[in-house]
């Protein structure tokens, strides 16, 4: 077996193991979450414990796959790429401002607020580690980062997997259309997250923070802390959820994320990041910080 064939085989194995680790973590987390919710009636406590299990499983996956280097990134690449998350930062700020009025209607204790904040942070940690840190990096090694096409393939593949796993919410009492909406939108969101991950030199910590903030303001804005479900988005008039509403949500949000992804992965920004030679590194370090 040639060196190239051996490397190809190793990279294929890496992709399969990363996907298996993510699916196993999600399955175990889902099953244990059901047990915990059945034992503990307080939703804030039970959800926090479930997310803690999910995060532990993510870190175990990192250790088993020997991917601890995912927590290290190049500061120069981060400085040149952090603004690529401009869309996400804008959404966080916009939802945060619009959700301020919702805060006055939320009747939860300070302790429950603290539990909720920690819970949301843990979701960001676990999902980013598994999907960007393990799966996307594995796809990058498999396809290679020597061409824009390969970068796109890795990002799209990991994004689609990220979205599809949200279909598990159907087994949590969510209606099928609501889960399909979540899965569809998160496919495109995952692709966008992946693009930001690549542009920032695979800075997992940055994505964790943004992901957690996005989930936090999104849940507050959507009234989730007041007991409202995602059904209210699909049927604002109070009627049953409709396929048209779900499709419209996927098209609108998917379009926004996709256009932003295309913009931040434009050739002038991607080409300097394609190789890892010493000469290329010196070029990267001198990239002009000119926005997204």
C-alpha positions as CSV (number, residue, x, y, z in Angstrom):
1,X,0.0,0.0,0.0
2,X,1.4,3.4,-1.0
3,X,1.8,6.3,1.4
4,X,-1.1,8.1,-0.2
5,X,-3.4,5.1,0.0
6,X,-2.5,4.6,3.7
7,X,-3.1,8.3,4.4
8,X,-6.5,8.1,2.5
9,X,-7.5,5.1,4.5
10,X,-6.5,6.7,7.8
11,X,-8.5,9.9,6.9
12,X,-11.5,7.8,6.0
13,X,-11.3,6.0,9.3
14,X,-11.1,9.4,11.0
15,X,-14.3,10.7,9.4
16,X,-16.2,7.5,10.3
17,X,-14.9,7.6,13.9
18,X,-15.8,11.3,14.3
19,X,-19.3,10.7,13.0
20,X,-19.7,7.6,15.2
21,X,-18.5,9.5,18.3
22,X,-21.0,12.3,17.7
23,X,-23.9,9.9,17.0
24,X,-23.1,7.8,20.0
25,X,-22.8,10.9,22.3
26,X,-26.1,12.2,21.1
27,X,-27.9,8.9,21.5
28,X,-26.5,8.3,25.0
29,X,-27.3,11.9,26.0
30,X,-30.8,11.6,24.6
31,X,-31.5,8.3,26.5
32,X,-29.9,9.5,29.8
33,X,-31.9,12.8,29.4
34,X,-35.1,10.8,29.4
35,X,-34.1,9.0,32.5
36,X,-33.1,12.2,34.3
37,X,-36.3,14.0,33.4
38,X,-38.3,11.1,34.7
39,X,-36.5,11.2,38.0
40,X,-36.2,15.0,38.5
41,X,-39.4,17.1,38.1
42,X,-37.6,20.5,38.0
43,X,-37.0,21.1,34.3
44,X,-34.1,23.5,34.8
45,X,-32.2,21.0,36.9
46,X,-33.0,18.0,34.8
47,X,-32.0,19.8,31.6
48,X,-28.8,21.1,33.1
49,X,-27.8,17.6,34.2
50,X,-28.6,16.2,30.7
51,X,-26.5,18.9,29.0
52,X,-23.7,18.2,31.5
53,X,-23.7,14.5,30.4
54,X,-23.7,15.6,26.8
55,X,-20.6,17.8,27.4
56,X,-18.8,15.1,29.3
57,X,-19.5,12.7,26.4
58,X,-18.1,15.3,23.9
59,X,-14.8,15.6,25.9
60,X,-14.6,11.8,26.2
61,X,-14.9,11.7,22.4
62,X,-12.0,14.2,22.1
63,X,-9.8,12.0,24.4
64,X,-10.6,8.7,22.7
65,X,-10.0,10.2,19.2
66,X,-6.8,11.9,20.4
67,X,-8.0,15.3,19.1
68,X,-6.9,17.6,22.1
69,X,-5.2,19.9,19.6
70,X,-8.6,21.3,18.6
71,X,-8.4,23.6,21.6
72,X,-5.3,25.3,20.1
73,X,-5.6,27.8,17.3
74,X,-3.5,30.4,15.5
75,X,-4.0,33.9,17.0
76,X,-3.1,35.5,13.7
77,X,-5.8,33.6,11.8
78,X,-8.3,34.5,14.5
79,X,-7.5,38.2,14.2
80,X,-7.9,38.1,10.4
81,X,-11.1,36.0,10.5
82,X,-13.2,36.8,13.6
83,X,-15.3,39.4,11.7
84,X,-16.5,36.6,9.4
85,X,-19.1,35.9,12.2
86,X,-20.7,39.3,11.5
87,X,-24.1,37.8,10.6
88,X,-24.2,35.8,13.8
89,X,-23.1,38.7,15.9
90,X,-25.8,40.9,14.3
91,X,-28.5,38.2,15.0
92,X,-27.3,37.9,18.6
93,X,-27.6,41.6,19.1
94,X,-30.9,42.0,17.3
95,X,-32.5,39.1,19.1
96,X,-31.1,40.3,22.4
97,X,-32.6,43.8,21.9
98,X,-35.9,42.5,20.7
99,X,-36.0,39.9,23.5
100,X,-35.6,42.5,26.3
101,X,-39.4,42.9,26.6
102,X,-39.7,39.1,27.0
103,X,-37.6,39.3,30.1
104,X,-40.2,41.1,32.0
105,X,-42.7,38.3,31.4
106,X,-40.4,35.5,32.5
107,X,-41.3,34.3,36.0
108,X,-38.3,32.3,37.0
109,X,-36.0,32.6,40.0
110,X,-32.4,33.8,40.0
111,X,-31.2,30.2,40.5
112,X,-33.2,29.1,37.5
113,X,-31.7,31.9,35.4
114,X,-28.2,30.6,36.4
115,X,-29.1,27.0,35.6
116,X,-30.5,28.1,32.2
117,X,-27.4,30.1,31.4
118,X,-25.0,27.3,32.3
119,X,-27.2,24.8,30.3
120,X,-27.0,26.9,27.2
121,X,-23.3,27.3,27.5
122,X,-22.9,23.5,27.8
123,X,-24.9,23.0,24.6
124,X,-22.5,25.3,22.8
125,X,-19.5,23.4,24.1
126,X,-20.8,19.9,23.3
127,X,-22.1,20.7,19.8
128,X,-19.1,22.7,18.7
129,X,-16.7,20.1,19.9
130,X,-18.5,17.3,18.2
131,X,-19.5,18.9,14.9
132,X,-16.8,21.5,14.2
133,X,-14.0,20.2,16.3
134,X,-14.3,16.5,15.4
135,X,-16.4,16.0,12.4
136,X,-15.5,19.1,10.3
137,X,-11.8,18.7,11.0
138,X,-12.0,15.1,10.0
139,X,-13.7,16.0,6.7
140,X,-11.0,18.6,6.1
141,X,-8.3,16.0,6.6
142,X,-10.2,13.6,4.3
143,X,-10.9,16.0,1.4
144,X,-7.8,18.1,2.0
145,X,-7.5,21.9,2.2
146,X,-5.5,22.3,-1.0
147,X,-8.5,23.7,-2.9
148,X,-11.6,25.8,-2.3
149,X,-13.8,22.9,-3.5
150,X,-12.4,20.6,-0.8
151,X,-13.0,23.3,1.9
152,X,-16.6,23.7,0.7
153,X,-17.1,19.9,0.7
154,X,-15.9,19.5,4.3
155,X,-18.0,22.4,5.6
156,X,-21.2,21.3,3.8
157,X,-20.9,17.7,4.9
158,X,-20.4,18.6,8.6
159,X,-23.2,21.2,8.4
160,X,-25.7,18.8,6.9
161,X,-24.9,16.2,9.6
162,X,-25.3,18.9,12.3
163,X,-28.7,19.8,11.0
164,X,-30.0,16.3,10.5
165,X,-29.2,15.2,14.1
166,X,-31.8,17.7,15.3
167,X,-34.5,15.4,14.0
168,X,-34.0,13.6,17.3
169,X,-36.2,16.3,18.8
170,X,-39.2,14.4,17.4
171,X,-38.6,11.9,20.1
172,X,-38.7,14.7,22.8
173,X,-42.3,15.5,22.1
174,X,-41.7,18.1,19.4
175,X,-44.1,17.8,16.4
176,X,-42.6,16.5,13.2
177,X,-42.9,19.8,11.4
178,X,-41.2,21.7,14.2
179,X,-38.3,19.2,14.2
180,X,-38.0,19.4,10.4
181,X,-37.9,23.2,10.7
182,X,-35.1,22.9,13.3
183,X,-33.2,20.4,11.2
184,X,-33.5,22.3,8.0
185,X,-32.5,25.6,9.4
186,X,-29.6,24.0,11.3
187,X,-28.2,22.4,8.2
188,X,-27.6,25.9,6.8
189,X,-26.6,27.3,10.2
190,X,-24.1,24.5,10.6
191,X,-22.6,25.3,7.2
192,X,-22.3,28.9,8.2
193,X,-20.7,28.0,11.6
194,X,-18.3,25.8,9.7
195,X,-17.3,28.6,7.4
196,X,-16.6,30.9,10.4
197,X,-14.7,28.0,12.0
198,X,-12.5,27.7,9.0
199,X,-12.0,31.5,8.6
200,X,-10.8,31.9,12.2
201,X,-8.2,29.2,11.9
202,X,-10.5,26.6,13.5
203,X,-10.9,28.6,16.7
204,X,-13.4,26.4,18.6
205,X,-13.6,28.7,21.6
206,X,-14.9,31.5,19.5
207,X,-17.6,29.3,18.1
208,X,-18.6,28.0,21.5
209,X,-19.2,31.5,22.8
210,X,-21.1,32.7,19.7
211,X,-23.2,29.5,19.7
212,X,-24.1,29.8,23.3
213,X,-25.1,33.5,23.0
214,X,-27.2,32.7,19.9
215,X,-29.1,29.9,21.7
216,X,-29.5,32.1,24.8
217,X,-31.0,35.1,23.0
218,X,-33.0,32.9,20.6
219,X,-34.7,31.1,23.4
220,X,-35.5,34.2,25.3
221,X,-36.8,36.0,22.1
222,X,-39.0,33.0,21.1
223,X,-40.6,32.8,24.5
224,X,-39.2,29.4,25.5
225,X,-38.6,30.5,29.1
226,X,-42.3,31.4,29.3
227,X,-43.2,27.8,28.3
228,X,-43.9,28.6,24.7
229,X,-42.9,25.9,22.2
230,X,-41.6,26.2,18.7
231,X,-45.1,25.6,17.5
232,X,-45.8,29.2,18.1
233,X,-43.4,30.1,15.3
234,X,-45.1,27.7,12.9
235,X,-48.6,28.8,13.8
236,X,-48.5,32.4,15.1
237,X,-52.3,32.7,14.6
238,X,-52.9,29.8,17.0
239,X,-53.8,27.2,14.3
240,X,-52.1,23.9,13.7
241,X,-48.5,24.0,12.4
242,X,-48.3,24.0,8.6
243,X,-45.8,22.6,6.1
244,X,-45.9,26.0,4.3
245,X,-44.7,27.8,7.4
246,X,-41.9,25.2,8.0
247,X,-40.8,25.4,4.4
248,X,-40.9,29.2,4.5
249,X,-38.8,29.3,7.7
250,X,-36.2,27.0,6.1
251,X,-36.0,29.0,2.9
252,X,-35.7,32.4,4.6
253,X,-33.2,31.4,7.3
254,X,-31.4,29.0,5.0
255,X,-31.0,31.7,2.3
256,X,-29.6,34.2,4.9
257,X,-27.1,31.7,6.2
258,X,-26.1,30.5,2.7
259,X,-25.6,33.9,1.2
260,X,-23.5,34.9,4.2
261,X,-21.4,31.7,3.9
262,X,-20.7,32.4,0.2
263,X,-19.6,35.9,1.1
264,X,-17.2,34.9,3.8
265,X,-15.8,32.0,1.8
266,X,-15.0,34.2,-1.2
267,X,-11.7,33.4,-3.0
268,X,-9.8,36.4,-1.7
269,X,-10.3,35.2,1.9
270,X,-10.0,31.4,1.4
271,X,-7.0,31.1,-0.9
272,X,-4.5,32.3,1.6
273,X,-5.7,29.6,4.1
274,X,-5.5,26.6,1.7
275,X,-1.9,25.4,2.4
276,X,0.3,25.1,5.4
277,X,3.9,25.7,4.2
278,X,6.1,28.1,6.0
279,X,6.0,30.5,3.1
280,X,2.2,30.4,3.1
281,X,2.1,31.0,6.9
282,X,4.1,34.2,6.5
283,X,1.6,35.3,3.9
284,X,-1.3,34.6,6.2
285,X,0.2,36.5,9.0
286,X,0.4,39.6,6.8
287,X,-3.2,39.4,5.6
288,X,-4.8,42.8,5.9
289,X,-7.5,42.9,8.5
290,X,-10.2,44.5,6.3
291,X,-13.4,43.2,7.7
292,X,-15.5,40.0,7.0
